[in-house]
Structure formats: C-alpha cells, structure tokens
Amino acid sequence: MSTRPHAPTDSERTPWPVVGSGLVALAVAMGIGRFAFTPLMPLMMRDGTLTAAAGAEWASANYVGYLVGALTASWFARDPRRGLLMSLAGVALTTVAMAAVDHDGPAGAGIGLRALAGVFSAWALVCASGWCLAELARRGVAQRGAWIYTGVGLGIALAGMLAWLGGLQPAARLWLDLGLVAGLGALLVWFLSRGQGTASAGIGEREATAVVRRPRNGQTALVLCYGIFGFGYIVPATFLPAMARELASDPKVFGLTWPLFGLAAALSVAAVARWLTQVPRRRLWAAAQGLMALGTGLPLVAHTLWAVAASAILVGGTFMVATMAGLQLAREARPDNPTPLLARMTAAFAAGQILGPVLVRILGPGRRAGWDALDCTGAVATVLLVLTAVWLWRAGRPSPESVVLA
C-alpha cells in the first residue's frame, strides 16, 4: 500500500500566501514606486534639489510611463507572476537611484527614472491583479481578492509616514530608505509566491467563458469610466501635500495629508473586503466615485486645512475601492484571460491622469471667476465623476446577468 502523502488540490491549499504576495506587491509598486514622489516633492523643493516646474515634469513623466506600462502589460499574459517579480525589482532599483538625482545631475535623469517607475508600477498592478485574482478564483475564494488592494493604501501610508517622521532629513536619505523597503518587499513577494502556481486558466474557466456572451460595449463603458476615474482623482493625488504646504509651512503639519490619504485607502478597502462583499461591484464603484467627487469639490469652496484633510480622506478612502471594483469587474468579464482587459482599463486610467496636469498647463496662469487652473481642472473632474457615478449606479441594478464575485 502506498504511503505517498496526498498532494493538496487547488481548493485545499491556503490562499493567504497569494493574498500576502498581492498585498505586499501593490504596497511596493503603488505606495512607493507610483506615489512616493507626492510626499517627497515638497521636501525636495525645500532642499533645493527640485523646482516646481521640474516637479511637474517628473510627475508627467511618471504618468506617461504608467501609460506605456499599461499598454505593454499584456506581454505578461502567459506568466503574470514573472512580470510581477520583474516590475518589483525595477521599482526597487529606480527608487534607490532617485537618491542620486539633483539639480547638478544629468537634466533627464529624474524624468527618466520617474518614467521607468511608472512603467514598472503599471506592470505590477496589472500582473498582481491578473495572477492573484486568478489563483484565488481557482481555490474557490475569489472574494478574498479584495484584500490585496489594501496594500496600495498601506504602501502610501508607509511612504507618507516615513516622509512625515523624517521630514527634517534630506529627501535623498528618504529615497534610499524607501528603496531598501521596496527591495525587501520584492524579496518577500518572491518568497511567498514560490510554488503558488502560474498555470493558465483552467478548463472550467475556459468553458464558462465560451458559453457566456461578453458584450463588447459593456467593456468599452468600463474602460471609459475607469479613464474618467483616473482624471478625477489625479489633482488631489498629486497636489494635496503641496496644497497643504501653502497653508502651513511646518512639514509636521502639511506632511500629515499623505499618511491620511493612504490610511483612508487601506481602511476603506479592508471594510469593503470584510463587510461589503455582496454589494454589486458597479454599485460599489458608483458610490466610491460619488464620494470622490465630494472630495475633489471640497477644496474648490474652502481653501483651508480642514478642507484639504477632508479631501485626503474622501479621495484616499475611495480611489482604491474604485480601483478594486473596476479590476474585479474586468476579471468577471474575462475569466479566461483578464490581463488584456485589465491592461486596457489601466491604459485608460493612465491617459486620464495625464490629461489632468495637461489641462492645468493649458489653462495656464491667471484666474477665471476667482478660480485658478487647478480649481478649474478640479471642477471639471468633479462634474465628470458625478456623471459616471450616476451611470454606474444605474448600470449596477441587480439582474440575472449581474453576478457578484463570490
């Protein structure tokens, strides 16, 4: 009689290494690679290593890189785990290299590094979503996929807290610290994801996809709404610490806005993962987009610290819920191979966030009806967020074809 131990099936294996891999990966890729520049930009300006104009160029380069990464992320459709590990290594290296960039260095060094960080961040988001959600679905615990998106908020909060606590140190030292954290995070993801599976979609998933009709117009609408979401959130996500710095010069005060943003993001996703798993994803996305509109609109009517703090909480508390809901809908629409649709949505998001700063620059200096270019862009974003929230809410009415991921 054979004494060979029984090999656990997919449904019997614990899902937590997959969840942990996705959580840490998004904390590194998005919290550090994508968003660390936001709290460090005012500190670099203080140190004299960055001007406001150069900061805008570096931010735009990151948005362009994010778009390029989204457009090319489908390269990893056959092996998203490999793309995830490659992108995390890239985030760690570009973050460390940022410590050596200043006004005496090559003119394009900062732009190039921020662009590369954007590419790696987009790859990581698409690959982590595609791989982790597929692995969890195979194990029959797809609803736990929501937990991986808490990593973005935790990463933002970590970077923000490091910038806040180390606000009196040179920004270059903080870049080195964050690069070390990113490198350790990449190693942890490699360790947790070993042996967790990289197979393509199972037979059941392919058969389900073959018999379920996938409306292309529905996918196009998802992509459009996701692009407007990218445009809507980008003004506060880029300029909140700088806006707070204009109202309070003490880094211990203005530096708190970004940890608030990240903490709100992490807690909101955790709340959804714990208590709102049965809410239709379109309804959840609609509610998040509506609250985000309130967050983008508040600074337009009140140029005060409390309004900036409330905006940080409202936008931070909804942008990852919207991200999670949108990407879960993509997984639902294409269970056989969600990576191409995920990449299209991420590309639309990247295009939307590029359009925000471009519109600010096109409007230029001066005031219109008492509003400057930043206020006008925020007003446009608020209106578009409200309109898409209404559409998503109406489209999310329960029907036999509206299946919640469970």
N, C-alpha and C positions, 0 to 999 in steps of 0.2 A: 504494500500500500504506500502510495506517495505521501511524503511528509512536506512536500514543497509548499511554502506559505502562499495563501491566496493573495493574488495581486489585486489591489483595490481598483474598482471601476471609477470612471469619472464622477459618478454621482456619490460615491463613497468617500472621495478624497476631500479633505478640509479645504474650504475656499479661502481661508484667511491669508495664506502666502500670496495668492493672486491679488486680493484686496490690498494687502500691505505693499505689494510691488507697485500697483497703480497709484496708491496714495502718496508714497514717497516719490515716485517718478514725477507726478504732477506738482508736488511741492518744490522739487528741484527745478523742473523745466519752466514752470509758470511763475512760481513765487520768487525764484532767483533769476533764471535766465530771461524771463519775459518782463518782470515787474520790478526787479531790484533797482533799476535806474531811477524809478519815480522818487523814492525817498532819498536816494543819494545825489540826485541832481542839484537840489538846493545846497547841499553840503559841498559839492564840487565847485559850485559858483562861489560859495563862501571862501574856499581855499584858493580861488583864482585859477583853477585848472580847467574851467569851463565857463563860457559866456552863455547868455540866454539864447542868442542866435545859434550857437553851436549845439546847445542842448536840444533845440527844436529840430535841428538837422539829424542829430543822433537818434532822437525819438522816431523821426520819419523813416530813417534807415532801418530801424527795428521793425516798423510796420511793413515796410517793403519786403524785408527778409521773411517776415511771418507769412506774407502773401506767397512768396516764392516757395517757402516750405510747404504751405498748404497745397499748392499746385503740383508739387513733386512728391508728396507723401504717399501717393498711390504706388510708388516704386516698391514699397514695403508690404504690399497687399498679401504676398505669399508668406512672408515671415515678419509680422509686425514686431515681434519681440526683439529681433535683431535690430530693426530700425530704432526701437526704443532705447536699447543699450548704446547704440552709436550716438544718438542725439544727446543722451545724458552726458556721455564723455565730452561731447562738443560743448555743452553748456558749461561744464566744469572748467575746461581749458579757456574758453573765451572770457569767463568771469575772472579767472586769475589774471589773464592778460590785461584786463581793464585797469589793474592797479598801476601799470606802467605807462598809461596814456595821460599826457598832459599837454599844455599849450606848446611845450618845446619839442614834442614828438612829431612824427610824420602827420601831415594835415589830415589824411584819410584814415588814420589808424582807428580812431574812435568810431567813425562811421562804419568802417569795415567790420569791426568787432560786434557792434550792435546789430548790424545786418545779419551776420552769421548767427548770433544768439537768437534772432527772430526765426531764422530757418530751423535751427535745432528745436526751438520751443514748439513750433507748429508740428514738426515731425513727431515730437514726443506726445503731444496732445492727441493727434490722430492715431498713432500707434498704440498708445496706452489705452485709449477708448476701444479701438478695434480688438486688441488682443485680450484685455481684461474682461470686457463685456462678453466676448465670445466664450472664453474659458468658464466664466460664471454661468452662462446660459447652459453649457454642456453639463454642468453639475447640478442643474435644476435650481439654482439660487440667483437668478438674474437680478432680483430686486436688490441684492447686496452690492450691485454695481454702483449704486448711488454713493456709497461710502468713499469710493476712490476720489470723488470730486471735492471732498473735504480737504484733500491735500493742497489744492490751489490756495485756499484761504489760509491754511496753516503755514504754507510757504511764504505767503505775503506777510502774514503776521510776524513770522520769524525774521524776515528781512527788515521789516519795519521796526521791530523791537531792537534789533541789532543796531540799526541806524539811530534809533532814539537813545538807547543806552550809551552808544559810542559817539554821540553827536559832537563831542568836543575833540574827538580824534580826527586825523586826516582821513578823507574819504578813501584814499588809496589803501589804507590799512583795512578798512571795512570791505573793500573789494576782495582783498586777499582772504579775509575771514570767510566771506560768502563763497569764494571759490573752493576753499577747503571743505566747507559744509556740502557743497554740490558734489565734490569728488567722493566724499564719504557716502552721500546719498546714492550715487551711481553704483558704488560697490555693493551697497545694501540691496538695491534692486536686482543686481546680478545674482546675489546670493539667494534672495527669496524666490526668484523666478526660475531657478535651475530645476529642470525636470518637471515643470508645471504644464508642458505641452505647447506645441506650436503648430499642431495639425490644422488643416483647412476644415471648413465646415463639414459637419457630419452628414450622413445620408439623410437622416430625418429632417435636418435643416434645409438641405437642398431640395428634398421632395416637397416640403412645405412651401418653399419659395416658388417651385414650379407650378403649383396649383393656385397660389394666391395672386390675384391680379394686383399689380403695383401701378397706381395712377401716376404718370409722369408729372401731370400738372400739380399733384399734391406735393411731389418732391420739389418742384420748382418754387412753390409757395414757401416751403420750409427754408429753402436756400435764401429766398428774398427776405423773409422775416429775420433770419439769422444775420444777414448782412446789415439790416437796419439796426438790429441789436448792437452790432459792432460799432456802428456810427454813433448810436445813442450813448453808450457807456464811456466812450473814449475821452471826452473832455474832462469829466471828473477823475477818471482813472489815471490821466496824465498830469493834470494840473492841480489836484487837490492840495498836496503839500505846498506847492508854490503859492496857491491862493491863500492858504493859512499863513504862510510866511509873510505875506503882505500885511496881514492883520496882527501878527505877533512875531517879533524877530527872534525870540528865545527858541532854540531848537528843541528844548524840553516841552514846549507848548505846540509849535507847529508840527513837530515830528510825531505827535500822537495820532495825527489823522490817518496815517497809513496803517499802523497796527490796528486801529479801529476798523478800517476798511477790511483788512484780512481776517480779523476775528469775526466780524459780522458774516463774511463769506463762509468761513468754516462752520460756524454755529447754525447758519441757515440751512446749509446742505445736510448737516447732521440731523437737524429737526425734520427735514423732508424724508431722509432715509429712515428715520425712526417712526414717524407718525403719519406721513402722507404718501405712503407707497401706493395706495389705491386710488389716488386722485389722477384723473386723466392727464397725460403729460401736456397736452395742448392747453388745458385749463390752468395747469400749474405754471407753464411758461407765460401765459397771458397775465396771470396775477403778478408774476415777477416783473414782467415788462411794464405793467401799470405802476407798480410801486417804484420802479426805477425812474419812470417819468416824473414822479413826485420828487425824487432825489435830484434829478437834473434841473428841475424847475425851481427848487428852493433858493439856490444862490442867486437866481435872477431877481428875486423880490426882496432878499435880505442879505446884504453884504456884511455878515457878522460871523464870528467864530462859531456860534451855535448852529448857524445855517450850514456852514462848511462841515461841521461834525455830523449833523443830521444827514447831510448829503453822503458823507462817507459811509454811514451806517446803512442808509437806504440803498445806495448803489452797490456797496460791498455786499450787503445782505441779499441781493437779488441777482447779481450778474452771474454767479456760479450756479444758482438754481436754474436760470435760463439756459446756461451752457449745458448743464446736466440734462435738462428736459429735452433740449434740441438734439443732443447727441443720442439720447435714448430713443427718440423718435426715428432717427436715422437707422439705428440698429434694428428697430421694429420694422421699418420699411424695407430693409435689405438684410434679412437674417443670414443669407448665404454668404455675402461678402460686403459688409458695410463700409469698408475703408474708402472706396471711391466716393460714395455719397458724403461720408464724413469729411473727406478732403474738399469736396465742392462747397460744403457748408462753411468749413474753416476758411476757404479762399474768399467766400463772400464776406465773412466776418472781417477778414484782413483788409479787404477792399473798403469796407465801411469805415474801419478805423483809420485808414489812410485818408479818406475823404474828409474826416473831421478837421485835422490840422490844415489840410489844403484849403478848406473853406475859410478857416480863420485867417490864413495868409492872404487869400483872395480879397476878403473884406478889408484887410489892412488896418492902419491906424484910424483914429477918429471915432466919433460916437454917432449913433443913429437912434433917435428918440430916447437918448440917455443911456443907450447900451453900447458897449464896445464889441469888437469882433467875437470875443469869447462868449459874451452874453448872447449875441445873435445866433451863434452856432448852437449854443445850449438850448435856445428857444426852438430852433428847427428840430433838434434832436428830441425835445420833449413832445412836440406835436407828432412826429413820426412814431415814437414809442407808443403814444396813446392809440394811434390808428391801428398799428399792428397788434396791440394788446386786444383791442375790440375784435379784430378779425380772428385772432387765435382763440378767443373765448367762444365766439360763435361756431368756429370750426371744431371746437372741442366738445360739442354736445354729444352725450352718450349715444352710441349706435352700435349695431352688431359688428360693424367694421372698425370700430374704435376700441382696440384691445389695449389694455394697460399691461405693461411689462410686469410680470409677477414671478 
